[in-house]
């Protein structure tokens, strides 16, 4: 046994023990013959740093993996990082910009080499921070979504899906980020409320007989309008359906069509349709029979005005930024009489109507996102979603909380094609090559321009692609030559050279969306396709823990890919946790200045305290409100456990020699053994149901209240005699039991607070192994002892009532009171005799025989007996009655005043919710105080 220092220092302990665990390889699954248990970590961006959401997510995972390890399972927690295409490319480009360089100063290969260099030198900061949190990950097998083995899996999946017709190239609308020059996912779109405008436009009918009025928040898009839609049942426009309007500025003739997208109740009931620049309009256009390749595009990749295929946009607008073009378009519409003025409440005319508009922004670029029509690669998500839907319905994968199932089904059953291509240089380059179309008469047609159609060859390697080209063109390998692609096709290509057929080909420039590669995480990290991961017992994973915000972006896509390629669900349980919010319930954001740095909290309170806070506050289906006072409270909990261990050491209590509970005769020892077993049962049930808060509360209450506050106090008379260590069978038994219970506490608490538990485990005596690989306690119901539990619970209630009464009546803390009892049963009398020493020590009372003397006494009823403690000799009874009466009056006055406010509908409806909630809490507090003081007054008689 090594003596513990007086002061608990988390920082020193945490650094030392994490290094020890990792150096000895204790995180690696090295248990031959044990049942495999696997959990994969949602791979954080290689550019990232630990934020409070990571702290929650990874704490919950670490609790489960440490618990599985203690249960004797061959537990593996797969760790790795995502290459984060957009974020990483931006980091490296910013570095180049600081050196007055830009990406296009380099070849693609040179730039990618610079990204790899950055990754080796600066990437992975977050993995170092995960160590600081205490995450027991399998670092020896750390993965990266761009490493060689993982990349091989990505290529195989893409090629296989393409062969099966589940990946295809199509022209559709995407979220286009003009700042980054790439398509982005919905997750990367941030919707903001901005002050904007609504313009009302008048479109003249072709025959000059009148106008039809539409409204828009983006008047510049009228340059690419292709229809005006009205509702099929709107009788106002029935006679106009099928006719055409002539657009202002461009003069384009467009039809008036019917579609249920037009709402007769909104505005004029007629809507302009720009299928190339609006997601709803795209679907309307397709229903109207407009092919995607024929939809007009009026913007280039930087959101500048470009000429549409019909050439009708005036030259003065070409090349303008979209917002500059908006001003010019509005001015021309006004000058030409096509802008309908808006009248404000005072009757004054304005060009537009002020509106608050939900506007999409790129979360990284900070520019307004454009729905943009472009050629991209898509996954047939609807087909892949069907088995994933059935897997949840059948229970092959359970979603916790179950309430998320409805959301999952709704999204999966209405899933849209998944755009998986990105216009970047960093990432998994799509394994596709293009060549000219071979026409039916064996000639080769080389098409250029944005509408060019090309033959695509998809293969894992260039060699395989060239073999496909040889077969398709009927050409020798030497006649195939590579050309550099341009945005609109290819340049400098020749079909004949020196009288011989020459066939150009070019590589796809796009890379894959990072969500595509991370969807393979549960099996590609295990070595697939080179290893049979199912035979190894590493697939499916046992559980996945994820924020609910990536249910569709990551979790559902892993379900789809896992079922398709492994023919089995990727994880048996999906646990979705909430968000960590600011103390006032607001979402954390840098703009609000309410972001909390978990590393700062770790420095201040220790990783154990932060981890325990996360677990204790994680209630299924609810967000967590940040409360630094509670983190401080859990730091105090760690200190209390530290001091309890020091007390044990000073009283000869050390490490237990057995896994089984020691034999016990004393009621207090039988009681604490039973309480320990009941706590093990509670934790087993809570962790099986992923009730992290219930598990944390169970071990907290047992450790603090039952063990530290009561058991250690109750056994002091057994351990100490007149200030010296006691000897004898009772003392030996108690030391053995106390050491055993403390060991069980340390093991049960280890998944939540790994550092302090490992330190205490090591200091309490000689051990065969570290606590991280110890054995989880058995919940042996035979150790439950109802009789001992009843006796000690009775003692605790009696002591608690006496202490509360003494406090309420201002009895001096050091005063010893005689204790008389009335109406005691034989069982109570026997308990009083057995527990006399404990009562004398804990309640500062001396048992007295006979009737209680006349005069003021406090009286307490516990079960059938009344306990009488005369206090006339230590308390001024009249002054105490006066004090209590006055305090009762004050509490009742405040209680009634608060009740009046709460019964006032005006206050409840108009006050801030937090003010109403505080008033309710204050009212409950004052009502309880008045009741407690009244009871104290009644005790005086």
Beta strands, then each sheet from edge to edge (+ up, - down):
strand 1: 36-40
strand 2: 44-45
strand 3: 74-78
strand 4: 80-82
strand 5: 143-144
strand 6: 167-177
strand 7: 182-184
strand 8: 189-205
strand 9: 211-216
strand 10: 227-230
strand 11: 244-246
strand 12: 253-258
strand 13: 270-273
strand 14: 339-340
strand 15: 342-343
strand 16: 349-350
strand 17: 353-362
strand 18: 370-379
strand 19: 398-400
strand 20: 418-419
strand 21: 421-422
strand 22: 432-435
strand 23: 437-438
strand 24: 444-445
strand 25: 455-458
strand 26: 480-482
strand 27: 485-486
strand 28: 489-490
strand 29: 496-497
strand 30: 500-501
strand 31: 503-507
strand 32: 511-512
strand 33: 541-547
strand 34: 571-577
strand 35: 580-581
strand 36: 624-625
strand 37: 720-721
strand 38: 724-725
strand 39: 817-822
strand 40: 845-847
strand 41: 857-862
strand 42: 865-870
sheet 1: 1+ 3+
sheet 2: 2+ 4+ 5+
sheet 3: 7+ 6- 18+ 20-
sheet 4: 9+ 8- 11+ 12- 10- 13+
sheet 5: 9+ 8- 14+
sheet 6: 9+ 8- 17+
sheet 7: 15+ 16-
sheet 8: 19+ 34+ 33+
sheet 9: 21+ 32-
sheet 10: 25+ 22- 31+ 26+
sheet 11: 23+ 24-
sheet 12: 27+ 28-
sheet 13: 29+ 30-
sheet 14: 35+ 36+
sheet 15: 37+ 38-
sheet 16: 40+ 39+ 42- 41+
end
